[in-house]
Each structure stands twice: as C-alpha cells, then as structure tokens.
Amino acid sequence: MIHVLELEVKISVDGNVNSKTIPDMVSAGADVLVLGSSSLFRKDIPISEAVSEVHAAIDLGIQGRKQ
C-alpha cells in the first residue's frame, strides 16, 4: 500500500535490535533503529565497541538492500 500510494514513510524498529538482527532489519527496509540494552548499553563491552558493532551491522544491512 505504501508503494501503491507513493507515500514517504520511515520504518522504525524498536525491540530486540542488536548486532545479529540489525542486518536483516536494515535490508528489509528499516530506516530508524531504536537501540537499547541489547545493542548499545551492554554490560559486557564498552559503548565504543558496541557502537562499532552496530555500525558494522548496519553496513551489512545496507549491502543487503542493494542485492
């Protein structure tokens, strides 16, 4: 319906957004990812490392959009 009506929308995902799920979310069309304790504010790694993981996962998802 979005394509038929040529609507400009942003697709947001909130919930279970992490480095393993982000590539599929982005390749499926997600524009906005709400990051929380499963991706960004983790207790097992510093935030700088978490940000790097998120960026890498987003890049994988973008590559998936192009295929």
C-alpha positions in Angstrom: 0.0 0.0 0.0 2.9 2.4 0.8 4.3 1.8 -2.7 0.9 2.0 -4.4 0.1 5.3 -2.8 3.7 6.5 -3.2 3.9 7.6 0.4 7.1 8.8 2.0 7.4 7.0 5.3 10.2 6.0 7.7 10.1 2.5 9.1 11.2 2.3 12.7 12.1 -0.9 14.7 12.0 -1.0 18.5 12.7 -4.2 20.3 15.4 -6.9 20.0 17.5 -4.6 17.9 21.1 -5.9 18.2 24.1 -6.6 16.0 22.7 -10.0 15.0 19.2 -8.7 14.0 20.2 -5.3 12.6 21.4 -6.5 9.1 18.0 -8.2 8.4 16.1 -5.2 9.7 18.0 -2.8 7.6 18.0 -4.9 4.4 14.2 -5.3 4.9 13.8 -1.5 4.8 14.2 -0.2 8.4 15.2 3.4 8.5 15.2 4.1 12.2 16.6 1.6 14.8 15.8 2.2 18.5 18.9 1.0 20.4 18.9 -0.1 24.0 20.4 -2.6 26.4 20.6 -5.4 23.8 22.8 -3.4 21.4 24.2 -0.2 22.7 24.1 -0.1 26.5 25.5 -3.6 27.1 27.3 -4.6 30.3 29.8 -6.9 28.6 31.6 -4.4 26.3 32.4 -0.6 26.3 29.9 1.6 24.5 32.6 2.5 21.9 32.8 -1.2 20.9 29.0 -1.5 20.9 28.8 1.5 18.5 31.3 -0.2 16.2 29.3 -3.4 16.1 26.1 -1.5 15.4 27.8 0.4 12.5 29.1 -2.8 11.0 25.7 -4.5 11.3 24.1 -1.5 9.6 26.6 -1.7 6.8 25.8 -5.3 6.2 22.1 -4.5 6.0 22.7 -1.7 3.5 24.7 -4.1 1.3 21.7 -6.5 1.5 19.4 -3.7 0.2 21.5 -3.4 -2.9 21.2 -7.1 -3.9 
